[in-house]
């Protein structure tokens, strides 16, 4: 978490294209508070509400639940409640959202 | 807030809603690429978030894949199947019958280590319950192991109950995890062997013990017999197992004895733990007979033993579980047990103390050793059995009356005084004593907490004692006017008040001193802390003690006169040792130590040898007021405010104002004085010797400094608290 916060200073980067970045922002904002499923590098999957992200794709999920990888036989499918969880961007393998939530989030999934 | 309500919703229906969604994969659409692409468009440091979700909330998120925060991570790094007990039996990974002796010894020793690790503050789920056998002793067919597993469960259960009952653990300190955790564990279905009675378990252990003893005897070497090394080995192993089972039984029986209400059971427990202690050296010397873990050192520090799965409960742990428990080594097990038993034996001694002040001192002294939570809890529950009677026999009110008699001999509690049988006086004193009993129980309970918490709680209890002080003064006044009517030659002035004031001062002194032990003060703060102690609190304490002493003497004189009147026999006027004389002497010594330290600090400051911070956001006044804040609730003695302190400690009021050399010399004299007093204490205890060990070098150092030794050096002096926790040896580098 600390790295995210520290980097939150005033940005010295100039914004390249206002239109493209504001479009991206809009896309992401459309996903806020939607259920999201993130697979991590160690094979675990977290499901929770998408609350926050940044340039490095660090993602914060609210009321997150952890599911073990499917190969693990022990207590498989039984989730563990994590609450508020931050997944560092470099550990994010895949991101999924529920199809119906895409209706509100323009520009995602539909055009590919 | 959006988030909050979301959490609550999930709590209500988790486990139903989302797993279904998980199975139904058709619902999920992969957006990895787009998402990552969109993120890249954000500015460096920019957070994209909901209006209601800010940095503050983000801070409390746990970071995944961080080994410190992510408890689920460890489980996923291990390349083995984590099996629970039933699964392990099915897969044949674990034996439930025909275990060899070395296997049993190894499992038992590992369990002991887990038990100790638990008592040291780790969670039950990460320690004792990593032993699969403990999960369900009913499935064990091997009688020795079954009895042992049940025994350990009972030990845990009683220990847990004792700790909960005594309530001397804290959420954020040493025992919390296990207490909170084993509550959680219970909800996950761990059985604490509640379906079996204590008696049945000790019986089972005894049966196993007898069986083993037969084996030990049958394999014993006979005279003139050629010894078969195999038989000898079996003999050794049987003996090792026998000792372990017996130890478990004795420990369990001792803990059971503590749950009984009779005082006699405490001495019974003391005997039992002493017997258990006798087995420890034999257990220690036979550790090598047990199987070792098939150590897979490449996987880190969690070796795997048969019957143990460190990760079996990983998923039961809270998400941000601090760390996984490092189980202590078998070699250290016996040493810990013997210390634990020593502590339990000490606890048992408390029942030999009958006086409330003695008990209070006992608690203080015991707490100074920073004992473990189990022994602390046992002490608490032994002292007040089910919160009603002291040691199960004495009423707290009677203890308080005895303490009052011992301390100030108030006329109202003297059999020879007319107030003793006066109806109204009785009402006054009884209601006062009743009001005292709760704060005094709390005071004793405070000493069961760990040292850091004690300080906190001492600060708070001062409020209750301030109320008592007020009441004591009123009762004193009422009793005095009553007594004036009945027996005009006697007085009842400030008796109860003196007693409460004495406790007030003790609490305040302890509060300040413990700050040194906990290393709360910075060097530049020492001078006002020691000033407050020497000039104020100890001065008050000494006058309080001498008032109590003279009150005792007055009472004794009256008794003597009454006796003289009755019998013509001349009473031998022997010089009795005053009961409070030792405490008066000790207070004097402490006061001199504090005064010496105060003058030392002022002089060092004059020489520029005290590092002072650049006060930016605070000032010395802010710090001072914070340090003494709890004293504001006390009426007598009135708190000394910063301005008053500055006036009172101003050196300019002396003519000429003393220089640093004068102050060093004065400090040296104080230490000298403390030394003199302490050397004349009859039968000195370790505390006296500890203070002497500080006073002596400080006398010399102060004399050197007064002579200008190393006056020019700018190296800061060192304060070595290793000899005494409140008074440092000053070292000039």
Boltz contact constraints between the chains, C-beta under 6 A:
constraints:
  - contact:
      token1: [A, 1]
      token2: [B, 63]
      max_distance: 6.0
  - contact:
      token1: [A, 7]
      token2: [B, 45]
      max_distance: 6.0
  - contact:
      token1: [A, 8]
      token2: [B, 45]
      max_distance: 6.0
  - contact:
      token1: [A, 9]
      token2: [B, 45]
      max_distance: 6.0
  - contact:
      token1: [A, 11]
      token2: [B, 43]
      max_distance: 6.0
  - contact:
      token1: [A, 11]
      token2: [B, 44]
      max_distance: 6.0
  - contact:
      token1: [A, 11]
      token2: [B, 45]
      max_distance: 6.0
  - contact:
      token1: [A, 13]
      token2: [B, 43]
      max_distance: 6.0
  - contact:
      token1: [A, 13]
      token2: [B, 44]
      max_distance: 6.0
  - contact:
      token1: [A, 21]
      token2: [B, 41]
      max_distance: 6.0
  - contact:
      token1: [A, 24]
      token2: [B, 38]
      max_distance: 6.0
  - contact:
      token1: [A, 24]
      token2: [B, 41]
      max_distance: 6.0
  - contact:
      token1: [A, 27]
      token2: [B, 38]
      max_distance: 6.0
  - contact:
      token1: [A, 28]
      token2: [B, 38]
      max_distance: 6.0
  - contact:
      token1: [A, 28]
      token2: [B, 48]
      max_distance: 6.0
  - contact:
      token1: [A, 32]
      token2: [B, 50]
      max_distance: 6.0
  - contact:
      token1: [A, 37]
      token2: [B, 28]
      max_distance: 6.0
  - contact:
      token1: [A, 42]
      token2: [B, 76]
      max_distance: 6.0
  - contact:
      token1: [A, 47]
      token2: [B, 18]
      max_distance: 6.0
  - contact:
      token1: [A, 49]
      token2: [B, 6]
      max_distance: 6.0
  - contact:
      token1: [A, 51]
      token2: [B, 53]
      max_distance: 6.0
  - contact:
      token1: [A, 52]
      token2: [B, 47]
      max_distance: 6.0
  - contact:
      token1: [A, 52]
      token2: [B, 49]
      max_distance: 6.0
  - contact:
      token1: [A, 52]
      token2: [B, 53]
      max_distance: 6.0
  - contact:
      token1: [A, 52]
      token2: [B, 58]
      max_distance: 6.0
  - contact:
      token1: [A, 53]
      token2: [B, 39]
      max_distance: 6.0
  - contact:
      token1: [A, 53]
      token2: [B, 48]
      max_distance: 6.0
  - contact:
      token1: [A, 54]
      token2: [B, 47]
      max_distance: 6.0
  - contact:
      token1: [A, 55]
      token2: [B, 39]
      max_distance: 6.0
  - contact:
      token1: [A, 55]
      token2: [B, 42]
      max_distance: 6.0
  - contact:
      token1: [A, 55]
      token2: [B, 44]
      max_distance: 6.0
  - contact:
      token1: [A, 57]
      token2: [B, 36]
      max_distance: 6.0
  - contact:
      token1: [A, 57]
      token2: [B, 39]
      max_distance: 6.0
  - contact:
      token1: [A, 60]
      token2: [B, 58]
      max_distance: 6.0
  - contact:
      token1: [A, 60]
      token2: [B, 61]
      max_distance: 6.0
  - contact:
      token1: [A, 62]
      token2: [B, 3]
      max_distance: 6.0
  - contact:
      token1: [A, 62]
      token2: [B, 6]
      max_distance: 6.0
  - contact:
      token1: [A, 63]
      token2: [B, 6]
      max_distance: 6.0
  - contact:
      token1: [A, 63]
      token2: [B, 7]
      max_distance: 6.0
  - contact:
      token1: [A, 63]
      token2: [B, 10]
      max_distance: 6.0
  - contact:
      token1: [A, 65]
      token2: [B, 18]
      max_distance: 6.0
  - contact:
      token1: [A, 66]
      token2: [B, 72]
      max_distance: 6.0
  - contact:
      token1: [A, 74]
      token2: [B, 82]
      max_distance: 6.0
  - contact:
      token1: [A, 75]
      token2: [B, 315]
      max_distance: 6.0
  - contact:
      token1: [A, 77]
      token2: [B, 19]
      max_distance: 6.0
  - contact:
      token1: [A, 80]
      token2: [B, 315]
      max_distance: 6.0
  - contact:
      token1: [A, 82]
      token2: [B, 319]
      max_distance: 6.0
  - contact:
      token1: [A, 83]
      token2: [B, 319]
      max_distance: 6.0
  - contact:
      token1: [A, 84]
      token2: [B, 60]
      max_distance: 6.0
  - contact:
      token1: [A, 84]
      token2: [B, 61]
      max_distance: 6.0
  - contact:
      token1: [A, 85]
      token2: [B, 61]
      max_distance: 6.0
  - contact:
      token1: [A, 85]
      token2: [B, 62]
      max_distance: 6.0
  - contact:
      token1: [A, 85]
      token2: [B, 64]
      max_distance: 6.0
  - contact:
      token1: [A, 86]
      token2: [B, 61]
      max_distance: 6.0
  - contact:
      token1: [A, 86]
      token2: [B, 63]
      max_distance: 6.0
  - contact:
      token1: [A, 87]
      token2: [B, 64]
      max_distance: 6.0
  - contact:
      token1: [A, 91]
      token2: [B, 65]
      max_distance: 6.0
  - contact:
      token1: [A, 94]
      token2: [B, 30]
      max_distance: 6.0
  - contact:
      token1: [A, 94]
      token2: [B, 32]
      max_distance: 6.0
  - contact:
      token1: [A, 95]
      token2: [B, 31]
      max_distance: 6.0
  - contact:
      token1: [A, 95]
      token2: [B, 32]
      max_distance: 6.0
  - contact:
      token1: [A, 95]
      token2: [B, 35]
      max_distance: 6.0
  - contact:
      token1: [A, 96]
      token2: [B, 28]
      max_distance: 6.0
  - contact:
      token1: [A, 96]
      token2: [B, 30]
      max_distance: 6.0
  - contact:
      token1: [A, 97]
      token2: [B, 29]
      max_distance: 6.0
  - contact:
      token1: [A, 97]
      token2: [B, 31]
      max_distance: 6.0
  - contact:
      token1: [A, 98]
      token2: [B, 27]
      max_distance: 6.0
  - contact:
      token1: [A, 99]
      token2: [B, 27]
      max_distance: 6.0
  - contact:
      token1: [A, 99]
      token2: [B, 29]
      max_distance: 6.0
  - contact:
      token1: [A, 108]
      token2: [B, 31]
      max_distance: 6.0
  - contact:
      token1: [A, 108]
      token2: [B, 34]
      max_distance: 6.0
  - contact:
      token1: [A, 109]
      token2: [B, 29]
      max_distance: 6.0
  - contact:
      token1: [A, 109]
      token2: [B, 31]
      max_distance: 6.0
